[in-house]
Amino acid sequence: MADQTFTDDNFKADVIEASSGKPVLVDFFATWCGPCKSQAPIVDELAGDLGDKAVIGKIDVDENPQSAEDYKVMGIPAIKIFKGGEVVEEFTGLQQKDVLQAALEKHM
């Protein structure tokens, strides 16, 4: 399971101001989105494989529209990797595990 559930309320503290120095992967999704349902187990598996080397979480765009708007999420699933409060990698659409893992490892 992904490490965290992000919300509009905790996004700034848990993603932008995260002081661990680790990359933070955020999966922007919606419960009704078919490709998002396919992306979820890939993100969960990645979280299990990487352990504490990265922070991995999800945010429901329907329940948390402000964060989706702030980061210009136009299509889902959208994956954004943050480091030091900035987006350093971003993907739209279903992504394979090896692509996401390689992107995270660049920022570890």
N, C-alpha and C positions, 0 to 999 in steps of 0.2 A: 504494500500500500504506500502511496506517496507520503512523504514525511508530514506534510502540512496541508491544511485547507486555508487558503488565503481569502480575505474578504476586503471590501472597501475600507472597513474599520482598521484592519491590521496590516494592510498592504504597505503603507509607508514604513512602519516599524519593522516588519518582518522581511520585507524585500529590499526597499530602498535604503534603509538605515542599518541593514544587517551588517554587523561589525565583525563577523567571523572570518572575513577574508575569503570565504568559500563562494563559488558561483551559486546562484540561485536560479533554478529552472522553474518557470511558471507555465502551467498548462491552462490556457484560457479555453473553457469548454461550455457546452450547454447540454442538459440532460436529454433533449430531444434530437440531438445531432448524431446521426449514424456514424460518420467518421470519428467523432469524439469518443464514441463507445469503443471503437477499434483502437484508438490511441491510448485509452486509459490503462489497459494491461501492460502496454509497452512502457509507459511512464512508471507504473508501479514496479515492473521488473527492473528498470534502470535504478530506481530508488533502492531496491534491495541489493543490487549488485554494487553500487557505489558507496553504500553505507553513509558514514559521516564525512565523506570527501566533498559532498555537495548537499545543498538544501534543495529538495524537490517537492513541489506542491502544485495544487490545482485551485482555480478560481472559476466559479460558475458565473458566466457573463450576464445571465438573466437576473440573478440575485445581487450582482455587484456591477451594475452598469457603469459606475464612475471610473473604476480602474480600467475597464475595457475601453472607455472613451479616452481616458488620459493617455493610454498607450496605443491609440489608433488601431484597435483590433477591428478589422473589417470582415474577416472570414475566420471560421473556426473549423477544426481546432487550430489554435495559434499557440506556438511555443516561443517564449522569450527567455533568454538567459541574461541575467543581470549580474554585474560584478561592480562593486563600489558604487552602487546606486544607479548605474547606467546600463542600458541595454547593449550587450556586446555581441549577441547573436539573436536572430529571429527567423522563424519558419512559419509558414501557413500551410495548412493541409496535413494529411496523415504523414507522419515521419517514421522511418524505421529506427530501431533501437541503435544500430551502429552509427547512424548519422548523428543522433542526439548525444551519444556517448562520446564520440570524437569531438563534437563541439564543446561539451562540458570539459573534457580533458585538456583542451587548449587553455582553459581559464583556471585550472586547478593550481 
